Amino acid sequence: MAASTPQVPETSAEHDARQLHDTHRPVDANEIAIGVIIGRTSEFFDFFVYAIASVLVFPTLIFSFADPLTGTLLSFAVFALAFVARPIGTAIFLAVDRRYGRGVKLTIALMLLGVSTVAVAFLPGYDQVGWLAVAILVIFRIGQGLALAGTWDGLASLLALNAPQEKRGWFAMVPQLGAPIGLIVASALFAYLSWALSAEDFLGWGWRYPFFVAFAINIVALFARLRIVVTPEYTHLFESGELEPSTLRETITNDWRNIVIGAFAPLASFALFHMVTVFPLSYVFLYTQEVPANFLVIEIAAACVGLVAVVLSGYLADSIGRRQLLGYSAAAIGVFSIFAPLLLGAGQTGETIYMIIGFALLGLSFGQSSGVVAANFTRLYRYTGSALTSDLAWLFGAGFAPLVALLLSSNFGLISSGAYLLSGAVCTLIALYLNRHLARTN
């Protein structure tokens, strides 16, 4: 049975926001792109601030009862909880979306994300409150995961719907620019603080500063995204069914095959995502004498290469198609996984080569991962289906990657982390082979 045309739920606050923009000029794709970039940058900045602290701070502050390796593994286990919580958050916030409106949902989600993130800045240590410190960190991390699910606003889909047919690859990569930008800013902040402060001051209070910055960036992102969400153009697409939040049960029942394929198609890029960001930082910190700030500088330089590669992915996808680009990238990631462990264990020069090649491949593949998710779904289930597939792709591909890679490397050597990455590349190639619908649309 066809779904009826939805009506946009509207609270008094959302009504006032819509009235404010009623006489505003139409929003074009470039404005949507800016809103998307600001929003995704804020999310990834929060993400990387926490990720870096998971290596440099939490093993000492929260898991001081354990040795450095065990403390880092426990820190990565808590890190993964946000990805476990995301599908649950999607179910909760879709209900809020249907009942109260997109603007209300987005405001609650970004405020929860900001509060959960800035609250980490006040985290007490294990030496102060014992296991309560671990419990508090777990609660804040789950709060971040729930909130990240709620920040799904459909702007990436809106951007794709407004893109010309011949520039779909270009506009598909725009949301992904937030990842390298967020990493660059987060890494730069931590590198500066670890350089400028003594180890005692950094662990005492210096590491807390980036979490305050994250809250401020979230506020800016909230207004940038609401600027688009409350406009008549966005409302029209919602009412026409293009951005309708269908229920999870309805979406899974009607589009479960696309959900499965969409979750595994970007697995190579999502696995590589943490293999060049979080995992190498932990390996260098635990197994070398290198100053963490020096590696963060390498990471910043490599992220700049990744930023260029994301942009390049837009041109390539429009030239050869998203499916072909993702297939070639997955194959290249598979080849990279064979010799990557040798590079990471070969000193600073090897680390630099590892990071640059890794980020170049990540940019090309991750730059089009959002295109895979959005392209599979029919109009009625695009919004919810894209949100759910994104949650599952992050969960299966990236959520446990730092934990698994470090655990394997510590027990079986670096070569085992390469095997883990190779498995992600194989899953992507299989999913792309099965995804006949994506092949027909490119």
C-alpha positions, 0 to 999 in steps of 0.5 A: 500500500502506498504511503500517504503524503506526510504532513510536517509536524510543527511545534511553535518554535519550529513554526517561528523558525519557518516564518523567519525564512519565509521571505528568504531567497531560495536555497541553492545546492551551494548553500546546502553544501555549505550547511552540510560541510559545517554540520559534518565537520562539527560531528567529525571534530567531536569524533576525533577529539574523543578518539585522540583522547582515547589514546593519549588520555583515557588509558592513564586517567580512567584506566590507570589500574591497568597496564598501558596496553590493557588500558588502551584496549579498554579505552577502545572498548568504550570508544566502540559503544557509540557505534553500538548505540547509533542504531538505537538512537536512530529508532529514538530520533526517527520517532521524534522526527515524525512526531515533532519535526526535523528541526526539533529532532536536530536541536535535541540531537545536537544539544545532546551531542554537545552536552555529552562531549563537553561533559567529558571535559569535567571527567574525574579520574579513576584515582579520584572516584574509582570505577565511577569514572569508568561508568561516567565515561561509558554514559557520556560515550553512549550519549554521543552515539545516540546523539550522532544518530539523531543528527542525521538530517537528510541534507546529504540526500537533499544535496544529491536530489538537487545535483545535476545528473552529471555531477552526482559524484561531485555532490556526493563527496561534499558531506565527506569533506567534514572528516578530514577537516575535523581531523585536521582541526582536532589533531592540531589542537592536541598537537599544540597542547601537548607541545606547549604544556608539560605532561603533568599539565596536559593530563591534568587540564590541557586535554579538556580544552578541545572538548569545550571547543567542540561544544562551541562548534556544535552551536554554530553547526546547529544554526547552520543546519537549521537554516536549511531544515526550516526552509520551504524547499526542504519542507516541500521535499519532506511533504512530497515524500523525498525526505519522509522518515518512515518507520524502521520496521516498514523500511527493513521489511521493504528494503532489507536487501538494500540495507544489507548491501548498503552496510557492507558496500563501504566497509573497506573505506570505513575499516581504513578510516580507523586504520589510518586515524586512531589505530596508528596513533595508539601503536606509535604511542605504545610501541615507539619512543616517538613523541605523540605530537610529532605523529599528530603532525604527520596525521595532519599532513596526511589528512590534507592529502585525504582532503584533496583525494575526497575532492578528486573522488567527485571528479572520478566518480562522475567520469567512471561511475561510483561503483567502478571507483569504489571497486577500484579503491577497494582493490587498492585498499586490499593491496595496501593492506599487504604491505601497510604493516611493514610501513607502520613498523618501519620508523618515522619515514615508514609511518609517513608513507603509510599515512599518506598512501592510506589517506589518499586511498581513504579519500578516494573511497570514503569520498563516495561512500555516502553515494552508495548508501543514498543510491540504493533506496526507493523514494519512500525509504530513502531517508530512514534507509540511508540513516540505518545503513550509515549506522550499520556501516560504521558499526561493522566497518569502523566501530571495533576497528581500533580495538580489533587491530590493536588486539591482533597486533599485540598478540600476532604482530602488525601483519594481522592488522593488515589481514583485518583491513583486507577482510574489509576490502573483500566484503566491499568487493562482494557487496558491490558485485551483488549490488546490481541496482547500483550498477544500473544507476551509474 
